[in-house]
Amino acid sequence: MKVKLPNGKKVDAYPMIPAQKLMWFVANHHGSDSPVLNIVTGYYWQGEFDTELMKEALYEAIDRCDTMSLRFTKRPFGKVVQYLADESGIEILEEDLSHMSWDDAQEFIKERSHSMIDMFDKPVNEIKIIHLENDYHGIYMKLHHLAFDGFSSKAFLADALSIYLHKKYGTKYPKPMRSYIDMVEKELEYSKSEQEKKDSKYWKESVIKDGEPIYTDYVRPSRLIQQRIEKSKPNLRAAEVLDGDNPSSRTLKFSLDAETSQKILHMAAERGLSVPCVLMMGMRSALSSFNNNEKDISYKVMVNRRATLLEKKSGGVRMHFFSMRNIVEPEMTFTEAVRVIEKSQNEVFEHSNISPMKAVLLRHLGMKKSNRYTYECITFSYHPHFPMPYYGEEMKKTSRGFWYNNDASVQPLYLTVMHRSYDNGLDFNFEYRIVNNPGEELLHFYDKIPDTLLLGLENPDIKVSEILEKIKEDKVK
């Protein structure tokens, strides 16, 4: 479509794709003063660093990445569309924070990152070169979540680093990025396809396929138990998760040591088990333990749809969130339970191109309940190891990647499992709404995850009932 901009210029514009519509919906739901659409990262290393060469590399990477030139404009009646500007309009700034301690500098960067992005008809992304104490230097990026997600932000960073290393050390120049508009057009074509109809049917029927699911909570007493009493409905299976409209959140990070992390990853690979499904086994076991060893567990899972080269290298946001349910019988072995989770995940992946907002509406039609009710208290996301290019062992071993929390969440609890850049150990990041502060419950909850994984991977034939018996005692006093 042709759209006339406020300055009078006409451009080719496109509707937002489903992942963007979801982000835009939740942002509007929580008001315009909440930074839920800020995605902020930093990547730093110690030692040799050429600032001017890095600026050249970043500008070159920006020119190669369409979404650095992405703009949004409002149409009549508030409809938002997107277009590509002729140039990015981004100026790479430089900031010296080397006079501050490392921790103070990181907190300063995080707090400043909460400022809102003015997103209409102007650049929505910001990049800086940052200098820190102890001869650390690197790249800070404040990106708009309608233009980037976790994967595409890493892909851009890797491209910029590859260009820098090529210019400085003569390493191989990176392959081209792909067209953002081609990806958008492919997304829009899907909405009229036969596959979309099949996916719609799946999500409408999924909630009743194995009988009604049941809500399981990460806080005690469970909101379901409380609401059964309050509503005098002893058979109620869905709960209202009303945490208010205040999206303010905090994040608790639990770091699993590199040796244990590698042991888990190695054993999963050795047994042919999917790493995210193994991690979900730990999470669902914690939920089961918190809910009287319930075998029917539901949660939401983030699907980052990046299967093809176009999808991997076109930038943008492709994150979809879907409900995922798995029923694990107590007499099943650990391995059998993980296979049940894998089957559930494969079903979700098979039907993951549908608009997540439409999937939610279809599920609620199947539930015959209002959208105030849910079966899920937690959303799970796994970020696979994304190897950044480096030159020399010093750059590799001193590299530090940061995900600066925007302290605003669109859901009660969000667990993101990520790999640390310097030792590939696992970090478990629990982002929770402060209006529903779980206190020490998250410490109890987390403890059960690595315990489950080690019990199951060291003895794959151990029964689920035995695992739940062994993890029932809380370590935290």
C-alpha positions in Angstrom: 0.0 0.0 0.0 1.1 3.6 -0.6 1.0 5.8 2.5 1.5 9.5 2.8 3.8 10.5 5.7 3.4 13.6 7.8 6.2 15.3 5.8 4.1 14.7 2.6 6.3 12.0 1.2 4.7 8.8 -0.2 6.2 5.4 0.7 5.4 1.7 0.3 4.0 0.5 3.6 3.0 -2.8 5.1 0.7 -3.9 7.9 2.3 -5.2 11.1 2.8 -9.0 11.1 1.2 -11.1 13.9 4.3 -11.0 16.2 4.3 -7.2 16.0 0.6 -7.0 16.6 1.0 -9.0 19.8 3.8 -6.7 21.1 1.8 -3.6 20.1 -1.3 -4.9 21.9 0.4 -5.7 25.2 2.3 -2.3 25.0 -1.0 -0.4 24.6 -2.7 -2.6 27.3 -0.1 -1.4 29.8 -0.1 2.3 28.7 2.4 4.4 26.7 4.6 5.1 29.7 5.9 1.5 30.2 9.1 0.3 28.5 7.8 -3.1 27.6 8.9 -2.7 24.0 12.6 -1.9 24.9 15.1 -4.6 24.1 18.5 -3.6 25.4 21.7 -5.5 25.2 25.4 -5.0 25.7 28.5 -6.9 24.5 32.0 -6.1 25.8 35.5 -7.5 25.9 38.8 -6.7 27.4 41.9 -5.5 25.5 42.6 -4.2 22.0 39.8 -2.1 20.6 39.8 0.3 17.6 36.9 2.7 18.2 37.0 4.3 14.7 37.1 1.0 13.0 34.2 -0.3 15.1 32.2 2.8 14.1 32.9 2.0 10.4 31.9 -1.7 11.0 28.7 -0.7 12.8 27.6 1.7 10.0 28.3 -0.9 7.4 26.3 -3.5 9.4 23.4 -1.0 9.7 23.4 -0.5 6.0 23.2 -4.3 5.6 20.3 -4.7 8.0 16.9 -3.5 6.7 15.3 -3.3 10.2 17.8 -0.6 11.2 15.9 1.6 8.7 12.5 0.4 9.8 9.9 3.1 10.6 6.4 3.1 11.9 3.6 5.6 11.1 0.0 6.0 12.3 -2.8 5.9 9.8 -6.3 7.3 10.5 -8.1 5.6 13.4 -4.8 4.7 15.0 -3.8 1.9 12.7 0.0 1.4 12.6 1.9 0.4 9.5 5.6 0.0 8.8 7.9 1.1 6.0 11.6 1.3 5.2 13.3 4.7 5.2 15.9 5.5 2.6 18.5 5.5 5.3 18.7 4.5 8.9 19.3 8.0 10.4 21.2 6.3 13.2 24.2 8.2 14.7 26.6 6.0 16.6 27.6 7.7 19.8 30.5 7.0 22.1 30.4 7.0 25.9 33.2 6.6 28.4 32.1 5.1 31.7 35.6 3.9 32.6 35.6 6.2 35.7 32.8 4.1 37.2 33.0 0.7 38.8 31.8 -2.2 36.7 28.7 -2.7 38.8 27.8 1.0 39.0 28.3 1.3 35.2 26.0 -1.7 34.5 23.3 -0.3 36.8 23.6 3.1 35.2 23.2 1.6 31.7 20.2 -0.5 32.8 18.3 2.4 34.5 18.8 4.7 31.5 17.6 2.0 29.2 14.1 2.3 30.6 13.5 5.6 28.8 10.7 5.3 26.2 11.4 5.2 22.5 9.5 7.8 20.4 8.6 5.3 17.6 6.7 7.2 14.9 8.4 8.4 11.7 11.9 8.4 13.1 14.6 5.9 14.0 13.6 3.4 16.7 17.0 1.9 17.4 20.0 3.3 19.2 23.6 2.1 19.2 26.6 3.2 21.3 30.2 2.3 21.7 30.9 2.0 25.4 34.2 2.1 27.3 34.3 0.5 30.8 36.8 0.1 33.6 39.7 -2.4 33.3 40.1 -1.8 29.6 36.7 -3.2 28.6 35.0 -1.9 25.5 32.1 -2.8 23.4 28.6 -2.2 21.9 25.4 -1.1 23.6 22.1 -1.5 21.7 18.7 -0.2 22.6 16.3 -1.6 20.1 12.6 -1.5 19.6 10.8 -4.8 20.0 8.7 -4.2 16.9 11.9 -4.2 14.9 14.0 -6.8 16.7 13.8 -9.8 19.0 16.5 -11.7 20.9 17.6 -13.7 17.9 17.7 -10.9 15.4 19.5 -8.6 17.8 22.3 -11.2 18.2 22.4 -11.8 14.4 23.0 -8.1 13.9 25.6 -7.9 16.6 27.4 -11.0 15.1 27.4 -9.3 11.6 28.8 -6.1 13.0 31.6 -8.0 14.9 32.4 -10.0 11.8 32.8 -6.9 9.8 35.0 -5.3 12.5 37.3 -8.4 12.7 37.5 -8.5 8.9 38.6 -4.8 8.8 41.1 -5.1 11.7 42.5 -8.6 11.3 41.6 -9.7 7.8 39.2 -12.5 8.9 36.5 -13.7 6.5 33.8 -11.1 5.5 30.3 -12.2 6.5 27.7 -13.3 4.1 24.8 -10.9 3.1 21.8 -10.4 5.3 18.3 -11.0 3.8 15.4 -8.8 2.9 13.0 -7.8 5.7 10.2 -7.0 3.3 10.5 -10.5 1.7 9.9 -11.9 5.2 7.0 -9.6 5.8 5.3 -10.5 2.5 5.8 -14.2 3.3 4.1 -13.7 6.7 1.1 -11.9 5.1 0.7 -14.6 2.5 0.3 -17.2 5.3 -2.8 -15.5 6.7 -4.7 -16.5 3.5 -3.4 -20.0 3.2 -4.9 -23.4 3.8 -2.3 -24.1 6.5 -3.7 -21.2 8.5 -7.1 -22.9 8.5 -5.6 -26.1 9.7 -3.7 -24.3 12.4 -6.9 -22.5 13.5 -8.7 -25.8 13.8 -5.8 -27.2 15.9 -5.8 -24.4 18.4 -9.6 -24.4 18.8 -9.6 -28.1 19.6 -6.3 -28.4 21.5 -7.8 -27.3 24.8 -10.4 -30.1 24.9 -8.4 -32.9 23.2 -7.4 -34.6 26.4 -10.1 -33.2 28.6 -9.9 -29.8 30.3 -6.4 -28.9 31.5 -5.8 -27.6 35.1 -4.1 -24.5 36.3 -0.8 -25.0 38.2 0.9 -22.2 40.1 4.4 -21.2 41.1 3.2 -19.6 44.3 1.7 -21.2 47.3 -1.2 -21.4 48.1 -2.2 -21.7 44.5 -4.6 -19.1 43.1 -6.7 -22.0 41.8 -7.2 -23.3 45.4 -8.0 -19.8 46.6 -10.5 -19.1 43.8 -12.2 -22.5 44.3 -12.9 -21.5 47.9 -13.9 -17.9 47.1 -16.2 -18.9 44.2 -17.6 -22.0 45.9 -16.5 -24.0 42.8 -14.6 -27.0 44.0 -14.2 -28.4 40.5 -12.8 -25.2 38.9 -9.8 -25.9 36.8 -8.9 -22.5 35.3 -7.8 -19.5 37.3 -8.0 -15.8 37.0 -4.5 -14.4 37.0 -5.2 -10.7 37.7 -2.0 -9.0 38.6 -3.4 -5.6 37.8 -2.3 -3.3 35.0 1.0 -2.4 36.5 3.7 -4.2 34.4 6.6 -3.2 36.8 8.8 -6.3 37.2 12.0 -7.5 38.7 14.3 -10.3 37.7 16.0 -12.9 39.8 18.9 -14.6 38.0 20.2 -18.0 39.2 23.5 -19.0 37.6 24.3 -22.7 37.2 28.0 -23.3 37.3 29.7 -24.1 34.0 30.7 -27.7 34.9 27.2 -28.7 35.9 25.7 -26.9 32.9 28.1 -28.7 30.5 27.3 -32.0 32.2 23.6 -31.4 31.6 24.1 -30.4 28.0 26.5 -33.3 27.3 24.2 -35.9 28.8 21.2 -34.5 26.9 23.1 -34.8 23.6 24.4 -38.2 24.5 20.9 -39.5 25.1 19.4 -37.8 22.0 17.2 -35.5 24.0 16.2 -31.9 23.1 17.9 -29.4 25.4 14.9 -27.1 25.7 12.6 -30.1 26.4 15.0 -31.3 29.1 14.9 -27.9 30.6 11.1 -27.9 30.4 11.1 -31.2 32.2 12.9 -29.5 35.1 10.4 -26.6 35.1 7.3 -28.8 34.9 8.6 -31.0 37.7 9.0 -27.9 39.9 5.4 -26.9 39.0 4.2 -30.5 39.7 6.0 -30.5 43.0 4.4 -27.2 43.9 0.9 -28.5 43.1 0.7 -31.8 44.9 2.6 -33.8 42.2 0.0 -32.9 39.6 0.7 -34.8 36.3 -1.2 -32.4 34.0 1.0 -29.3 33.6 0.4 -26.3 31.2 2.6 -23.4 30.5 3.3 -21.0 27.7 6.3 -21.4 25.4 8.1 -18.9 23.2 8.6 -20.0 19.6 11.2 -18.0 17.7 10.4 -19.0 14.1 13.8 -19.0 12.4 14.0 -22.2 10.4 15.0 -20.8 7.0 17.9 -18.6 5.9 15.5 -15.8 5.1 14.0 -16.0 8.6 17.4 -16.1 10.3 18.9 -13.2 8.5 16.0 -10.8 7.7 15.9 -9.2 11.2 12.5 -8.2 12.7 10.5 -9.9 15.4 9.2 -13.5 14.9 8.4 -14.4 18.5 5.1 -16.2 19.0 3.8 -17.4 22.4 1.6 -20.4 22.7 0.1 -22.6 25.3 1.8 -26.0 25.8 0.4 -28.9 27.8 1.9 -32.2 28.7 0.5 -35.0 30.8 3.3 -37.1 32.5 2.3 -40.2 34.4 4.1 -40.9 37.6 5.3 -44.4 36.5 7.0 -43.0 33.4 10.8 -42.8 33.3 12.6 -39.5 33.0 13.4 -40.2 29.3 9.8 -41.1 28.6 8.6 -37.9 30.2 11.0 -35.8 28.1 9.7 -37.6 25.0 6.1 -36.6 26.0 7.3 -33.0 26.2 9.0 -33.3 22.8 5.8 -34.5 21.3 3.9 -31.5 22.7 6.6 -29.2 21.5 6.5 -30.6 18.0 2.8 -30.1 17.8 3.1 -26.5 18.9 5.9 -25.9 16.3 3.8 -27.5 13.6 1.1 -24.9 14.2 3.2 -22.0 15.3 2.8 -19.6 12.3 -0.8 -18.7 13.3 -1.3 -15.3 15.0 -0.7 -16.0 18.7 -3.6 -13.6 19.5 -5.9 -15.6 17.3 -4.7 -18.9 18.9 -5.6 -17.4 22.3 -9.1 -16.4 21.2 -9.7 -19.8 19.6 -8.6 -21.6 22.8 -10.9 -19.5 24.9 -13.8 -20.4 22.5 -12.8 -24.1 23.2 -12.6 -23.4 27.0 -16.0 -21.6 26.9 -14.5 -19.1 29.4 -13.6 -15.4 29.2 -10.0 -14.4 28.5 -9.6 -13.6 32.2 -9.1 -17.3 32.8 -6.0 -19.3 32.1 -4.3 -22.6 32.7 -0.8 -21.2 32.7 1.2 -19.2 35.3 4.6 -19.2 33.6 6.1 -18.6 30.2 9.3 -20.5 29.2 11.9 -19.3 26.7 15.2 -20.9 25.8 18.0 -19.0 24.0 20.4 -21.5 22.4 24.0 -20.7 22.5 24.7 -18.1 19.8 28.5 -18.1 19.1 29.8 -14.6 18.6 32.8 -14.1 16.3 36.1 -13.4 18.1 39.8 -13.1 17.3 42.2 -14.6 19.8 41.7 -16.3 23.1 41.7 -13.0 25.1 38.7 -11.7 23.3 36.9 -15.0 23.6 37.5 -15.6 27.3 36.9 -12.0 28.4 33.7 -11.4 26.3 30.6 -10.6 28.4 27.1 -10.4 27.0 24.3 -8.5 28.9 20.6 -8.5 28.6 19.4 -5.3 30.4 16.0 -6.0 31.9 13.5 -3.2 31.1 11.8 -4.0 34.5 8.4 -4.3 32.7 6.7 -7.6 32.0 3.5 -8.5 30.2 3.0 -11.7 32.1 3.1 -12.9 35.8 6.3 -15.0 35.5 8.7 -15.4 32.6 11.6 -17.9 32.8 14.4 -17.3 30.2 17.2 -19.8 30.1 20.3 -18.4 28.4 23.9 -19.4 27.9 26.7 -17.2 29.3 29.0 -15.9 26.6 32.3 -16.6 28.4 31.8 -20.1 29.7 28.6 -21.4 28.1 27.1 -22.0 31.5 23.3 -21.7 32.0 21.6 -18.7 33.5 18.0 -19.0 34.7 16.3 -15.6 34.6 13.0 -15.3 36.4 11.2 -12.1 35.6 8.2 -11.6 37.8 5.6 -8.9 38.3 6.2 -7.0 41.6 2.5 -6.8 42.3 2.7 -10.6 42.8 6.1 -10.8 44.5 6.8 -14.5 45.1 9.5 -13.8 47.7 11.5 -16.9 48.5 9.2 -19.1 46.5 11.4 -18.6 43.4 14.4 -19.9 45.3 12.5 -23.0 46.2 11.2 -23.3 42.7 14.6 -22.9 41.0 16.3 -25.5 43.3 14.0 -28.2 41.9 15.0 -27.6 38.3 18.7 -28.6 38.3 18.0 -31.3 40.9 15.4 -32.8 38.5 17.8 -32.6 35.5 20.7 -34.2 37.3 18.6 -37.0 38.7 17.1 -37.8 35.4 20.1 -37.5 33.2 22.3 -39.4 35.5 19.7 -42.1 35.7 17.4 -41.9 32.7 15.3 -44.8 33.9 14.3 -43.2 37.2 10.6 -42.9 37.5 8.9 -39.5 37.6 7.3 -40.4 41.0 10.8 -41.0 42.4 12.1 -37.7 41.1 9.1 -35.9 42.7 9.8 -37.7 46.0 13.4 -36.7 46.0 12.8 -33.0 45.2 9.9 -32.4 47.5 12.0 -31.1 50.4 12.9 -27.4 50.0 16.6 -26.6 50.3 16.0 -22.9 51.1 15.4 -22.3 54.8 
